[in-house]
Amino acid sequence: MLNCSAMTTEPKSITPNQTIKNTLAFTMPLLNEAQAAELILSCGQLGSDPSSNYFTPRTKNIAYVICFKGQWFQIRANYFLQPEQYNDFSGGYKRYYQELSENFLASNATKKVLNTLKSTYNLPDNEPILVQVQKSHITIDNAGQCLTGQGIHSDGAERAILVCLERNNIRGAKNAVYLDLEGEKPVLNPFILKQGEGMLWHDNEVFHHVEPAQPLHDNQESSRTVLIAHYPATHYLTGTVNPNNRLGTRMVEESKRLRAKPRQRS
Ligand SMILES: [Fe+2]
């Protein structure tokens, strides 16, 4: 068994059969290039993400999924509501998105990602998991902008996985994990999550962050596509606070809170 320190400051590569459920955050190779491409294809065309009008443009599809006796099923729901206690910037109102294609759960690459999250943390059957596949569109004009609008934050869940599906002509977009909102106590120092690599973390014990990105070559399209999945997810449907996540959020100025602005829906 690998002795994985929860306080490491370097990303760890851990093979899937090692005991890691108590590690606060770690990385692992998960998909090869063909599997990452297959997963992206299975999502269908990504729809708009109106909240990203306030940071780097992003397109996104979402799905709520459950595992029942080893098979994954999709629940029809096209929104999530993240309580403002976790996201003072874009929490506190229903955010509507296009749902992931029905091909999504037919993809073996998708199933590999979901099964990895479920088995790593012994997640129960029949409990919804929220999956988001999103693409940040980076240009010379928005280079250096925040990719999420949130800074260092928790998503309000308990367990989560982030898989990089594509890095196209970019530098930066380093991920990091911290014990504090100020970023003074690193668990994983900023690092590049490469295509096909996954980062798994305890979302109710540590905060995460992604740094801005810049195009490598100015005259070419630049993007980064990731899959993020969170457990539990019922509170994203109801907008209630997860009693098992008390990490909170950094406050933003009232004028910047999206819940206070006129709604733009996709
Ligand atoms: Fe996040």
Residues whose N, C-alpha, C, O or C-beta is under 5 A from the ligand:
A	BS01	LIG	D155
